[in-house]
Amino acid sequence: MIVFDSMTIDKPYAGMLQRAGLSSVAEVLYREGDQLAAWSRTTDVIRCDPEGDATSVYVKRYHYPRWRHRFKAMFRGTLFRRSRARSEYHALRLMRRLGIQAVRPVAFGERRILFFVRSCFLITESVPDAMPLSAFIQKFGAHRGTPRSIEIRREILVSLARQVRHMHDAGFVHRDLFWRNVLIRCLPGDRFEFYFLDASVGRWIRMRRRRDDSIVADLAAMGAAAPHFCSKADQLRFLLEYLGVKTLDPENRAWLRRVQTQSDLLRPNELERLRRGRVFSEPQAETLAVDQAT
């Protein structure tokens, strides 16, 4: 069986990846990592802390172990075009060029059997002291009744709405904008910043109609789990800040109904994803959420 390996590394990180033993496709695919951050039957995410380097990296690997997986990926465009890892690498680079706060892609690689993707991976730079928004919100909700937690929640919603609006104003749509694909980091003075990740299907869209539909999809994904962890007032505050208005006019209300309809369809699956993901995020979420709410 003919196997082809290829790997692209951002030049400033070449030395660090070599010291970390992550400079070839084989090294990355067989690396066990220092911490397992996520896992499923065909994907996993590990954190690697290279000795002697201040920067940690996350390695996300996609595997297509059976031919049925490879054929399925082929019909999604991986045969002669980009793998999922390659697509996300370029999407994240585009986001950063547009001034959107996304995690920094370090490298990507592919292993192909003939022209079929067998495995691929993306390496990204870690964001110090950041964690998935989904994990933070789930734990933070346990402390939502205190006066300080109310102020913090409002600051989170306002900051996030502005950052999502900035992304859309730049013409980029994420198309997978669930809480689990947003990192939150606490700043001094009860302020917060956010980093986007998992943007393999993201696009820079110029056509107005397609952009409108994709924006609705982004907001629907963001609101999929919101009713279980945020009040209606919280959700309205986010939308008003995103739209830059004080009240909703009839046109905005019609747009909001489109968002809510799509959110309702996404909600069952997303809540199940959040439930399964708790095993990887609960310890870190517990510490950060309690520190911020007390």
C-alpha positions in Angstrom: 0.0 0.0 0.0 1.4 3.4 -1.0 1.5 5.9 1.8 2.1 9.6 1.4 3.0 11.9 4.4 3.0 15.7 4.1 3.4 18.4 6.8 3.4 22.2 6.8 4.9 24.0 9.8 4.8 27.8 10.5 8.5 28.7 10.4 8.7 30.4 13.8 7.6 27.1 15.4 9.9 24.7 13.5 12.5 24.6 16.2 10.0 24.2 19.0 8.2 21.3 17.3 11.5 19.6 16.5 12.6 19.8 20.2 9.1 18.5 21.2 9.3 15.5 18.8 6.4 16.8 16.7 8.2 17.7 13.5 7.0 14.8 11.3 3.7 13.1 10.5 4.8 9.9 12.2 5.9 11.6 15.4 2.6 13.5 15.7 0.3 10.5 14.9 2.0 8.3 17.5 2.5 10.9 20.2 0.6 10.1 23.4 0.7 13.7 24.8 0.8 15.0 28.3 -3.0 15.5 28.7 -6.0 14.1 26.8 -8.3 17.0 26.1 -11.0 15.3 24.0 -11.6 11.9 22.5 -14.1 10.1 20.2 -13.8 7.0 18.0 -12.2 8.9 15.1 -10.7 12.0 16.7 -8.7 13.0 19.7 -7.1 16.1 21.1 -3.9 16.0 23.2 -2.0 18.8 25.0 1.8 18.7 24.7 4.1 20.7 27.0 7.5 20.7 25.4 10.3 20.6 27.9 12.2 23.9 28.0 9.6 25.9 26.1 7.1 28.2 27.6 4.5 27.5 24.9 2.2 24.5 25.0 0.4 23.2 21.9 -2.7 21.2 21.2 -2.7 18.5 18.7 -6.0 17.6 17.1 -6.0 14.4 15.1 -8.6 13.0 12.7 -8.5 9.3 11.8 -10.2 7.5 9.0 -9.4 3.9 9.9 -11.8 2.1 7.6 -12.4 2.5 3.9 -16.0 3.5 4.5 -14.7 6.5 6.6 -12.3 7.4 3.8 -15.0 7.2 1.1 -17.3 9.4 3.3 -14.5 11.9 3.7 -13.8 11.8 -0.1 -17.4 12.9 -0.8 -16.7 15.9 1.5 -13.9 17.0 -0.8 -10.8 15.5 0.7 -9.8 13.3 -2.2 -8.0 15.9 -4.3 -8.5 19.0 -2.1 -8.1 20.0 1.5 -8.4 17.6 4.5 -10.3 18.9 7.5 -7.0 19.7 9.3 -5.7 21.7 6.3 -9.0 23.6 6.0 -9.0 24.6 9.6 -5.3 25.7 9.4 -6.0 28.0 6.6 -9.3 29.2 8.1 -7.6 30.2 11.3 -4.8 32.0 9.5 -7.5 33.9 7.5 -9.3 34.9 10.7 -6.1 36.2 12.2 -5.3 38.2 9.0 -8.8 39.8 9.2 -8.2 40.8 12.8 -10.4 38.2 14.4 -9.1 36.7 17.7 -8.5 33.0 16.8 -6.1 30.5 18.2 -2.8 30.5 16.3 -2.3 27.5 14.0 1.2 26.1 14.2 1.2 23.2 11.7 -0.9 20.7 9.9 -0.2 17.3 8.3 -1.8 14.5 6.4 -1.2 10.8 5.8 -2.8 9.5 2.6 -3.2 6.0 1.2 -3.2 6.7 -2.5 -5.3 9.8 -2.6 -7.5 9.0 0.4 -6.9 10.6 3.7 -5.9 8.0 6.4 -5.2 10.5 9.1 -4.7 14.3 9.4 -3.9 16.6 12.3 -3.8 20.3 13.3 -1.4 21.8 15.9 -2.4 25.0 17.5 -0.7 27.2 20.1 -2.4 27.1 23.5 -3.9 30.2 25.1 -2.6 30.5 28.6 -5.3 30.4 31.4 -8.1 29.9 28.8 -10.8 27.2 28.8 -13.8 26.3 26.6 -16.7 28.7 27.2 -19.1 25.7 27.5 -17.2 24.3 30.5 -17.0 27.8 32.1 -20.7 28.5 31.7 -21.8 25.2 33.1 -19.8 25.6 36.3 -20.4 29.4 36.5 -24.1 28.8 36.5 -23.9 27.3 40.0 -22.8 30.7 41.3 -25.1 32.9 39.2 -27.1 34.3 42.2 -24.4 36.5 43.8 -24.1 40.2 42.9 -20.6 39.8 41.6 -21.6 36.9 39.4 -24.4 39.0 37.8 -21.9 41.7 36.9 -19.4 39.1 35.6 -22.1 37.4 33.5 -23.1 40.7 31.9 -19.5 41.5 31.1 -19.1 38.1 29.5 -22.2 38.5 27.3 -21.3 42.0 26.2 -17.7 41.1 25.4 -18.7 38.0 23.5 -21.4 39.7 21.5 -19.0 42.4 20.4 -16.4 39.9 19.4 -18.9 37.8 17.3 -20.2 41.0 15.7 -16.6 42.0 14.8 -16.0 38.6 13.2 -19.2 39.0 11.1 -18.4 42.6 10.2 -15.1 41.4 8.8 -17.0 39.1 6.5 -16.1 35.8 8.2 -18.7 33.2 9.3 -17.6 30.4 11.6 -20.4 28.0 10.7 -19.7 25.9 13.8 -20.0 28.5 16.5 -21.0 26.5 19.5 -19.8 27.4 23.0 -17.3 24.4 23.0 -15.5 26.1 20.0 -14.9 29.4 21.9 -12.2 29.8 24.5 -12.6 32.3 27.4 -9.8 33.9 29.3 -10.2 36.1 32.4 -8.4 39.5 32.4 -7.7 41.8 35.3 -10.7 43.9 36.4 -13.3 41.3 35.8 -12.9 41.6 32.0 -12.8 38.7 29.5 -11.5 37.9 26.1 -12.4 35.1 23.7 -10.6 33.0 21.1 -12.3 31.1 18.3 -11.2 27.6 17.3 -12.5 24.6 15.3 -13.2 26.7 12.2 -12.7 24.0 9.6 -15.9 24.9 7.8 -15.6 28.7 8.3 -15.6 30.9 5.2 -15.0 34.5 4.2 -18.3 35.2 2.4 -19.0 38.3 0.2 -22.4 37.4 -1.2 -25.0 39.2 1.0 -27.7 36.5 1.0 -25.3 33.6 1.8 -23.7 35.8 4.5 -27.0 36.5 6.1 -28.0 32.8 6.2 -24.6 31.9 7.6 -24.8 34.6 10.3 -28.2 33.2 11.4 -26.6 29.8 11.6 -23.7 31.2 13.7 -26.1 32.9 16.2 -28.3 29.8 16.3 -25.3 27.6 17.2 -24.3 30.1 19.9 -27.8 30.0 21.4 -28.3 26.3 21.2 -27.5 25.6 24.8 -28.2 29.1 26.2 -31.8 28.4 27.6 -30.4 25.8 29.9 -27.7 28.1 31.4 -28.8 31.7 30.8 -31.9 33.6 31.6 -34.1 35.1 28.9 -32.8 38.5 30.0 -29.2 37.3 29.5 -30.0 36.0 26.0 -31.8 39.3 25.1 -28.8 41.3 26.4 -26.4 39.4 24.2 -28.6 39.9 21.1 -29.2 43.6 21.7 -25.4 44.1 22.1 -24.7 42.0 19.0 -27.2 44.1 16.9 -26.1 47.4 18.5 -29.7 48.4 19.4 -31.6 49.1 22.6 -34.9 47.5 21.5 -35.9 45.0 18.9 -38.0 46.4 15.9 -40.2 44.2 13.8 -37.4 43.4 11.4 -35.1 42.3 14.1 -37.8 40.2 15.8 -38.4 38.4 12.5 -34.6 37.8 12.2 -34.6 36.6 15.8 -37.3 34.0 15.1 -35.1 32.5 12.4 -32.3 32.2 14.8 -34.5 30.6 17.5 -36.0 28.1 15.1 -32.5 26.9 14.1 -31.4 26.9 17.8 -34.3 24.6 18.7 -33.2 22.1 16.1 -29.6 22.1 17.3 -30.3 22.0 21.0 -30.7 18.2 21.7 -27.5 17.2 20.0 -25.5 20.1 21.5 -26.6 19.4 25.1 -25.6 15.8 24.6 -22.2 16.9 23.3 -21.7 19.1 26.4 -22.7 16.3 28.7 -20.1 14.0 27.2 -17.4 16.7 27.2 -17.6 17.3 31.0 -15.2 14.4 31.7 -12.4 16.4 30.1 -13.2 19.9 31.3 -14.8 19.8 34.8 -11.6 20.0 37.0 -10.3 23.2 35.2 -13.8 24.7 35.0 -14.5 24.2 38.7 -11.4 26.1 39.7 -11.9 29.0 37.3 -15.6 29.5 37.8 -15.4 29.5 41.6 -12.5 31.9 41.5 -14.4 34.3 39.4 -17.8 34.0 41.2 -16.6 34.5 44.7 
